[in-house]
Amino acid sequence: MANQSRRDFLKTAALAGAAVTGLSSKVKAGPKNILSENRMGALIDTTVCIGCRKCEWACKTAHAMETQSIETYDDRSVFKNSRRPTDKALTVVNEYPNDISENFPIDVKVQCMHCDHPACVSACIVGAFSKQENGSVVWDGDKCIGCRYCMVACPFQIPAFEFDKALKPDIKKCDFCNERTTKGKLPACTEICPVEAITYGTREDLVKAAHQKIKLYPNRYIDRVLGEYEVGGTSWMYLSSKEFEKLDFPKLGKDPAPGVSETIQHGIFAYFVPPVALYALLGGVMWINKNKKKHDSGAEGE
Amino acid sequence: MKTRIFILMFFCVLAISAQNKKTPPSMVGLTCKNCHTSAVPTKDKPAVKPCPRDNMVSVDQPAGKGPEVVTIDKLKNQTNVYSPVVFAHRLHAEMSGMSGGCKTCHHYNPQGQVIGCSECHEANRKREDVSKPDLNGAYHRQCMDCHRALNGKTSCVQCHQLNISGHQPDTQNPAMSIGKKVHPVIVAPTSLKFDTPQAPGKLVTFHHEEHVKLFKLECQNCHSNENCIKCHAENKIESIKTRTTEQRHAVCSNCHNTKENCGSCHADKPKTGFDHKEYTGFDLTRFHSKVTCNRCHVEKGNFGLLKKECANCHGVWTQDNFPHKKTGVVLDEIHSTLGCTDCHQEKDYSKPACTSCHDDKSYPKNIPGKLTGKTLSKN
């Protein structure tokens, strides 16, 4: 009899827990996200990029980072290894073989995607990250406490930490040249690109232009604009002749990245669920123990 | 006031009709729909189709007509890292002669004045219309496609001088002296002989002149995707050796069925040029010498449809619609009342048969009329 009741209790508890979680799954994402209709974006056409790496040089120069002279960027041997943006280089270009024409390898510039629903903004517990009206996702060094949650949260693994700095290390990532664009200039990489592989414009126009290109050149592009829907849409988008997953892009769903983590977090903490559940559990254990003692003493009595 | 309006309207109508009379040369053969999505484009809403358009009118000009050297300095105010490029236009025009012609780069190339990049591509990268590349992008995209194919190099100093203080100009750089060079004139061969590994049928004789003059093919029909690397590739010989059978036949198989009928090109001896009479038994020299192939062979790629039957092109012949004098024989009174098929039982109206009426007559021993003096063809 006692065994039966314990099982019943566990069942009920599990059901109740599931019900509460289910109820709370509709809770909306926490930080408010201003998405301006005229927010800017950038469209990278990987079929146009020639891998000259001038964007890498321009980026470092614009952000007053240490860089070698511009001629050294003509060195294509760096493409032997796949590279990631680091605290020393906010954008890098990687090269992949082109199966159709070996003379034209596919070059892919990698940088922050400036998500419409950024996971870094959501994960940051002090609000150091913010999505600006012009589309850029920027980091505020005065607020950051260096917890590096943003690095874990980012679906594209972009934010980098200055591990080699003992005092006041920064989080480094592409800021869409926020400082330049607010002054009416183009992002540094976009300005220098000789072939305009990076097109700067409102996100709306770019999506239209991208689909027009796919329609005009169905043999040149695969029918997908990376960043149009991925993780709820990003300000930087890509066109390609090859599946994006083969170009080292992560396979991502259409739901905003913060949606997943925030639903779980906010779900668990909604309606005082954790304390209530904890006390219910403890109460249950006590109740079972009490019943058990009664049962045991009853048995001895007989 | 009313009279004024009327006068104004009168002048407007005059102006419009005057415009209609003279079509600018660049508009010949074009309708609005060639370039506009709307049937009635206006100045405010031009509704211009995005490039490239389906029906692009393109005119090739001789290389000598273009400028010899163009200094591309339209963007010199924007960039300070690199100097303007001195572009050897004549040299490139000569090289393009065998591939796409002018439209290789001037991809919008209607009749009249040749249109440069900056006419359509905006110099300002920050712009409203992002559907086509800006001027800087357009320039570089044109160059890089061929130059990457040529040697895979993308370094800027291949064409530009660095504009950084203290940087010594590289006098060895070919980009600095290329403006003075001239590409040798490309001479079209009469015929080419190819040694192939095929046995039997080692030799393929390709009559180049015949394809150009007789078959009226444009250079670009065969030399479509060729740029500098066709001749100047660094590993040219290796790339030729490693080609697959399909790749070797690719140019020919656009028109010829190269999977079958190997013998039509492959032979142990050099083949003579195309002779319609020898290949088909139908002589063109007498009556059809000035007729282009597609006048009779209407269906593209299918040349076996006519089967030497005159009616396929000419319809049914009767004494009334066919002046027999043309053949060199003026029929006498008796024969001129007969139907054509009474004597010409073959569908190609070749040799007449006399035996259906006469037992003792035969052609050409006996003539059913008078000879005009011109020799009769055997057909």
Interface residues (C-beta under 8 A of the other chain):
Chain A: L43 V48 I50 G51 C52 K54 S69 I70 E71 D74 R76 N103 F104 L186 T190 E191 I192 C193 P194 V195 E196 A197 T199 Y200 G201 D205 L206 K208 A209 Q212 L216
Chain B: P50 P52 V81 R125 K126 R127 V130 S131 P133 D134 N136 G137 A138 H140 R141 M144 R148 A149 G152 T154 S155 C156 V157 L162 I164
